[in-house]
Amino acid sequence: MQLLLTARFQRAYAALAPDEQKQIQKALRKMGEDLRYPGLGVKRIRGTKGIWEARASRALRITFETQGDSIILRNVGRHDETLASP
């Protein structure tokens, strides 16, 4: 699958600490290979239509949408802040 980064995702990613960025990069590689990879814990965000979340760590989340063979990365960061504004 192809990963497409929104400007918002890029800004949020740039604001992360280097060790957090490494965790996100690892999760993004797994997402590109297989969204059903168990460690990602992919699930739809309640109250939304077609917006999903994936775990990069216990504290970090990635929100995204799928469109055909593409994954549109919407937001990234700490669990509560990221899911409050997917």
N, C-alpha and C positions, 0 to 999 in steps of 0.2 A: 504494500500500500504506500501511496505517496503522502508525505506529511506537508501540509500547508500551514504556515505560521501567520497569524494575524499580527497587526502592529501592536495590539494590546498584549498578546502573548510575548512578543519580543521585548517589550518594555518590562513586563513582569519578570521575565527570565533574567534580564540584565540586572535587575535589582536584587537577585538572589546572591547568597554567598557562594564562593567557588565550590565548596564541598556539596552544597545543595544543587548547583548546576550539574555537577557530575552525576548525582542521583537522577536528576531529570533526564540527562542524556542517555543513561542506561535504560530508563523506562521508555524513552522515545524509540530506542532501537528495538526493544521488545514489542512495542506497539506496531512498529512498521513490519515486523515479522509475523505477529499473531496477536490479535486483540483478545483472544481467549486465554492467553498465558495466565496461569493461576495467580502469580505474584502481583499482577496488575489490578486484580479485583474490580474489573470494569463493571459499572452498573449505571443505569439511567438515573439522572437527577430528578427526584420527585418534583412534580409541579411544572415540569418542562416537557416540551415535545421535541425529542431528538437531540437533547444535550446530555452527554455522558461524562462520567468522571473515571479517572484511573489513578491508582496509587503509585507514587514514586518511592514513598517511604511511609512510616507511620504518620508523619506530620505533613508531608507534601502531596498535593493533588494537582492533577492536570484535567482541565475540562476541554471537551471537544465535541464536534459533530462529524458525522460521516456523510459523504456525498459520492456515490459511485465507488470508485477505487481510491478515494482520497479521504484523509483524516484532516479536518480543519481544526487546528489547535486554537482554542479560544482564550484560555487563562491558565495560569500556573502560580503556585505559591502555597502558603500555609493553609491547612484544611479549612478552618472556619472562614477566613477572609475570601478564599477562592470560591468556595461553594456558596457564599452569600451573594456573589456576583459572577455566576458562571459564564 
